[in-house]
Amino acid sequence: MKKFCVCILISTLLFFVSCDRVQQEYKIGAIYNLEGSQSSLDVPSAKGAELAAELIDAQGGINGKKLKLILYDGKSDTAVIKEATRKLIFEDKVPIIIGFSDTDMVLASAPIAAQNGIILITSGATSPKLPEQVPTYLFLSCFGDNVQSAVLAEYSYERLGLKSCYVLTDEDMDFTKLLSRYFIERYSELGGKIIKESFFKGGAKDFNEFILEIKSLDPQPEMLFISAGPNDVGNIITQFREAGISQPIFGGDSYDTPLLLEAAGPKTNDIYYATHFLVEEYADNIYFATPPVNDQEIAQEPIIKYITAYKERYGALPVSSFTALGYDAVMLVADIYLRASNMKSEELLKTLEQTKDFAGVTGMLSYVNDQRIPQKGVTLIKILNGKLIFLESLVPTKVPKP
């Protein structure tokens, strides 16, 4: 009997120690696709998220409590993503989930989170339709596709004087279809002529059909808009350039992957794309980072902290802006936890909605007028002789409606 009582006492103590340990940490759930079609975007994002969590803990955590990032691999598979979402909610009991760089992947997770009163912040999925598809609990911490498409349309037509365009779109992705739709709307509104729009199936290997189609056009388009996923972009550009198609090629942030230059090579020229952030190192510890747009102030401290920490952790500069997006998402959630009076869903939601001038690496972030997509500028990049060249940070003069 005595032995039995001692066992009960020990079990009780362990239970309270466990509870105390849980209460002494904040949790963030994360799902990124570390394998499959989205991995070239999501692996950098996961690295950025992990780096942010490590930095927060190294600096004392949040209100003296540790921050625990619970990261699962979605494997670019919606069934796996759904299961990971349920695990984060029901087993890990996280109050907020971050992740993803693609709309279809978000839509596998966010409705489950919303049904259970859990906020999901996507760091890199850019569909402006997402907030209406998943009401109340879904937020973007990146700009929308209608914003980046409008920037590409205005820059190509107004700045470069390119008045006609051939559009090629992956018909299998919401992201690619929306990106082309918004581009065509704004470009046509400005006076640009869409000579032809064609479609391909994601994962295709041979683009000779479209090469012949472009060459047969009379008059020839002055530019191309190619809306493709990260795994296809480099292959398409390589085949087009090798076939002698030399017109400038424009695209969205799916171009922001090392796969593009790995496939297209050092002679790649006249490629323009929109993205979230660019950092270059001119000499040891001397950096150029994307400047602010319009009159927006830029906070240099978080950028320098991010670059320095990333180099120390991984031994090189980030390979794309998606690293900074993952980093910013964790920092944003930590800021919410710091400002919230408690960890109840209603309080976290209210605190997130009131976010104003959050100083992220990818820009100042605010949610205004009940919008769940932040107002942020777009970084425009040109590829010249296989090198990334910063052009401008822009906001469009007019944005198509979602």
C-alpha positions in Angstrom: 0.0 0.0 0.0 2.8 2.4 0.9 4.5 1.6 -2.4 1.3 2.2 -4.2 0.8 5.6 -2.6 4.4 6.6 -3.5 3.7 5.7 -7.1 0.6 7.8 -7.1 2.5 10.7 -5.6 5.3 10.4 -8.1 2.8 10.2 -11.0 1.0 13.3 -9.7 4.2 15.3 -9.4 5.2 14.3 -12.9 1.8 15.4 -14.2 2.1 18.8 -12.6 5.8 19.2 -13.8 4.6 18.3 -17.3 1.8 20.8 -17.1 4.1 23.5 -15.8 6.6 22.7 -18.6 3.8 23.1 -21.2 2.7 26.3 -19.8 6.2 27.7 -19.9 6.3 27.6 -23.7 4.6 29.1 -26.7 3.9 26.9 -29.7 3.7 27.7 -33.4 2.6 25.0 -35.8 4.2 25.0 -39.3 3.6 22.9 -42.5 6.1 23.3 -45.3 6.5 21.0 -48.3 10.1 19.7 -47.9 9.6 17.2 -50.7 7.8 17.3 -54.0 6.7 20.0 -56.4 6.7 22.8 -53.8 10.0 22.0 -52.1 12.2 24.5 -53.9 10.0 27.3 -52.3 9.1 25.6 -49.0 12.5 24.3 -48.0 13.9 27.9 -47.9 10.8 29.0 -46.0 11.2 26.3 -43.4 14.8 27.3 -42.9 13.8 30.9 -42.3 11.1 29.8 -39.9 13.5 27.6 -37.9 16.0 30.4 -37.8 13.5 32.9 -36.4 12.4 30.5 -33.7 16.1 29.8 -32.7 16.8 33.6 -32.5 13.8 34.3 -30.4 14.8 31.5 -27.9 18.4 32.7 -27.9 17.2 36.2 -26.9 15.1 34.9 -23.9 11.9 33.7 -25.7 8.6 35.5 -25.3 7.8 36.9 -21.9 10.6 34.7 -20.6 9.0 31.5 -22.1 10.4 29.3 -24.8 9.0 29.3 -28.3 8.5 25.9 -29.8 8.2 25.6 -33.6 6.5 22.3 -34.5 7.2 21.7 -38.2 5.7 19.0 -40.4 6.5 18.1 -44.0 3.5 18.3 -46.2 5.3 16.4 -49.0 3.4 18.5 -51.6 0.5 16.1 -51.0 -2.9 17.4 -49.9 -3.7 14.2 -48.0 -0.5 14.5 -46.0 -1.2 18.2 -45.4 -4.7 17.5 -44.0 -3.3 14.9 -41.6 -0.5 17.2 -40.5 -3.0 19.9 -39.8 -5.2 17.7 -37.7 -2.1 16.6 -35.8 -1.0 20.1 -35.0 -4.5 21.0 -33.8 -5.6 17.9 -31.8 -2.3 16.4 -30.6 0.2 19.4 -30.5 -2.6 21.9 -29.6 -1.0 24.8 -31.4 -3.0 28.1 -31.4 -1.6 29.4 -34.8 -0.3 27.6 -37.9 2.0 29.1 -40.5 3.2 27.7 -43.8 2.9 27.1 -47.5 3.8 28.9 -50.7 0.9 27.6 -52.9 -2.8 28.2 -52.9 -3.8 24.6 -53.4 -1.7 23.5 -50.5 -3.3 26.2 -48.2 -6.8 25.1 -49.2 -6.0 21.6 -48.0 -5.1 22.9 -44.5 -6.9 26.2 -43.8 -10.5 25.0 -43.8 -9.6 22.4 -41.2 -7.9 25.0 -39.0 -10.8 27.5 -39.4 -13.4 24.9 -38.4 -11.5 24.5 -35.1 -10.9 28.2 -34.5 -7.2 28.0 -35.3 -5.6 30.9 -37.2 -3.5 30.0 -40.3 -1.1 32.5 -41.7 0.4 31.6 -45.1 3.8 33.0 -45.6 4.0 32.6 -49.3 0.7 31.6 -51.0 -0.4 34.8 -52.8 -3.9 34.2 -54.0 -6.0 37.2 -53.0 -9.1 35.0 -53.1 -7.9 33.0 -50.0 -9.5 35.2 -47.4 -13.0 34.9 -49.0 -12.4 31.1 -49.5 -11.6 30.6 -45.8 -13.3 33.4 -43.8 -12.1 34.9 -40.5 -9.1 32.7 -39.7 -6.9 32.8 -42.8 -4.4 35.6 -43.2 -1.6 36.2 -45.8 1.7 37.7 -44.6 2.7 38.2 -48.3 1.3 40.4 -51.1 -1.5 39.1 -53.4 -1.2 37.9 -57.0 -3.3 40.8 -58.2 -0.6 43.1 -56.8 2.4 41.4 -58.4 0.6 40.9 -61.7 -0.3 44.6 -61.8 3.3 45.6 -61.2 4.5 43.3 -64.0 1.9 44.7 -66.4 2.6 48.3 -65.6 6.4 47.9 -65.7 6.4 46.0 -69.0 3.9 48.3 -70.8 4.7 51.7 -69.3 8.4 51.5 -68.5 9.7 49.2 -71.2 7.1 50.1 -73.9 6.2 46.4 -74.7 2.8 46.7 -76.3 2.0 43.1 -77.3 2.3 39.8 -75.4 2.0 36.0 -75.7 0.7 34.3 -72.5 1.5 30.7 -71.5 -0.2 29.4 -68.4 -0.1 26.2 -66.4 -3.7 25.1 -66.3 -3.3 22.9 -63.3 -2.6 25.4 -60.6 -4.8 28.1 -59.1 -1.7 30.3 -58.6 -0.7 30.3 -62.3 -4.2 30.8 -63.6 -4.9 33.7 -61.3 -1.5 35.3 -62.0 -2.2 35.3 -65.8 -5.8 36.5 -65.3 -4.7 39.5 -63.3 -1.8 40.3 -65.6 -4.1 40.1 -68.7 -6.7 42.3 -67.1 -4.2 45.1 -66.1 -2.1 44.8 -69.3 -5.1 45.0 -71.6 -6.5 47.9 -69.5 -3.3 49.9 -70.1 -3.6 49.3 -73.9 -1.5 46.2 -74.3 -2.5 43.5 -76.8 -2.7 39.9 -75.9 -1.8 38.2 -79.2 -2.6 34.7 -77.9 -3.0 32.8 -74.6 -2.1 29.1 -74.5 -2.1 26.5 -71.7 0.0 23.5 -70.7 -0.2 20.8 -68.1 2.2 21.2 -65.1 5.1 18.8 -65.2 5.3 18.7 -69.1 8.8 18.2 -70.5 8.5 19.1 -74.1 7.4 22.6 -75.1 8.1 22.4 -78.8 4.4 22.9 -79.6 4.5 26.3 -78.0 7.8 27.2 -79.6 6.4 26.6 -83.0 3.2 28.4 -82.1 5.1 31.6 -81.1 7.3 31.5 -84.2 4.2 31.3 -86.4 2.6 34.4 -84.9 2.5 37.4 -87.2 3.1 40.0 -85.9 5.5 38.6 -83.3 4.7 39.5 -79.7 7.0 42.0 -78.1 7.1 40.0 -74.8 6.1 36.7 -73.2 4.3 36.2 -69.9 4.9 32.7 -68.7 2.9 31.7 -65.6 4.4 28.4 -64.4 5.2 26.6 -61.1 8.8 26.6 -59.7 9.6 23.1 -61.1 8.7 24.1 -64.7 10.0 27.6 -65.1 13.6 26.8 -65.8 12.8 24.1 -68.3 10.4 26.3 -70.3 12.8 29.2 -70.4 15.7 26.9 -71.4 13.8 25.4 -74.3 12.5 28.8 -75.5 15.9 30.5 -75.5 17.6 27.5 -77.1 15.0 27.7 -79.9 15.9 31.3 -80.6 12.9 32.9 -78.9 14.6 36.1 -77.6 11.7 38.3 -76.4 11.7 39.4 -72.8 10.0 36.9 -70.5 7.9 38.0 -67.5 6.6 36.0 -64.5 5.7 35.9 -60.9 7.4 34.9 -57.7 7.5 31.2 -58.6 10.6 32.3 -60.6 12.3 33.0 -57.3 14.0 29.6 -57.0 17.6 28.4 -57.7 16.0 25.8 -60.0 15.6 28.5 -62.7 19.2 29.4 -63.1 20.3 25.8 -62.5 18.3 24.9 -65.6 18.6 28.0 -67.7 22.3 28.6 -67.2 24.6 31.6 -67.0 23.6 33.0 -70.4 20.0 33.6 -69.4 18.9 37.1 -70.3 15.9 39.4 -70.4 13.9 37.5 -67.7 11.8 39.7 -65.4 10.0 38.6 -62.3 8.2 39.9 -59.2 9.2 38.7 -55.8 9.2 39.7 -52.1 12.8 40.6 -51.2 16.3 40.6 -52.5 19.6 40.7 -50.7 23.1 40.8 -52.2 26.5 40.9 -50.7 29.0 43.2 -52.3 31.9 42.5 -49.9 32.2 40.8 -46.5 29.3 42.0 -44.4 28.3 44.8 -46.8 24.8 44.2 -48.1 22.3 45.6 -50.4 18.7 44.9 -49.4 15.5 45.8 -51.2 14.7 49.4 -50.5 11.3 50.7 -49.4 8.5 51.8 -51.8 7.0 55.3 -51.9 7.3 56.9 -48.5 7.4 53.7 -46.5 10.0 53.6 -43.8 12.2 50.5 -43.7 13.5 49.0 -40.5 17.2 48.1 -41.1 17.7 46.3 -37.8 15.6 43.2 -38.5 17.1 42.9 -42.0 20.7 43.0 -40.8 19.8 40.7 -37.9 18.2 38.2 -40.3 21.1 38.3 -42.8 23.8 38.0 -40.1 22.0 35.1 -38.4 21.3 33.3 -41.6 25.0 33.4 -42.7 26.1 32.3 -39.2 23.6 29.4 -39.2 23.9 28.2 -42.8 27.2 29.6 -44.1 25.8 31.5 -47.1 23.2 34.1 -48.1 19.6 32.9 -48.5 18.8 31.3 -51.9 15.5 33.1 -52.3 13.0 35.6 -50.7 11.0 32.6 -49.5 13.5 32.2 -46.6 12.7 35.7 -45.4 8.9 35.0 -45.8 9.2 32.0 -43.4 11.3 34.0 -41.0 8.8 36.9 -41.0 5.9 34.6 -40.4 7.4 33.3 -37.2 8.4 36.8 -36.1 4.9 38.0 -36.7 3.3 35.2 -34.6 5.8 35.9 -31.8 4.7 39.6 -32.0 1.1 38.5 -31.7 1.8 36.3 -28.6 3.7 39.2 -27.0 0.9 41.7 -27.5 -2.1 39.4 -26.8 -3.5 39.5 -23.2 -4.2 35.7 -23.3 -3.9 32.8 -25.7 -7.6 32.3 -26.5 -8.5 32.2 -30.1 -10.6 35.3 -30.0 -7.9 37.4 -28.4 -5.2 36.1 -30.8 -7.5 36.9 -33.8 -8.2 40.4 -32.5 -4.5 41.1 -31.9 -3.5 39.9 -35.4 -6.2 42.1 -37.0 -4.8 45.1 -35.1 -1.3 44.5 -36.5 0.1 47.8 -37.8 3.6 48.6 -39.1 5.2 45.3 -38.1 8.8 45.6 -39.2 9.5 42.5 -41.2 12.4 41.6 -43.4 10.1 41.6 -46.5 8.7 45.0 -45.6 6.4 46.8 -43.2 3.2 44.8 -42.6 -0.2 46.2 -41.7 -3.7 44.8 -41.8 -6.1 47.7 -42.5 -9.8 48.2 -43.3 -10.5 44.6 -42.2 -8.3 43.2 -44.9 -6.4 40.0 -44.2 -3.8 40.7 -46.9 -1.1 43.1 -45.9 -0.2 46.2 -47.9 3.4 45.6 -49.1 5.6 46.6 -52.1 6.8 44.3 -54.8 10.5 43.7 -55.6 11.2 43.5 -59.4 14.1 41.5 -60.6 15.8 41.2 -64.0 18.1 38.3 -64.9 21.1 39.5 -67.0 23.8 37.0 -68.1 22.6 34.6 -65.4 22.8 37.2 -62.6 19.9 38.6 -60.5 19.7 42.4 -60.9 17.4 44.5 -58.7 15.3 46.9 -60.7 12.8 48.6 -58.4 10.5 48.2 -55.4 7.0 49.1 -56.6 3.4 49.3 -55.8 1.0 49.3 -58.7 -1.1 52.4 -59.5 -4.2 50.1 -59.9 -4.9 46.6 -58.6 -7.4 44.2 -60.2 -10.2 43.1 -57.9 -9.7 39.5 -56.6 
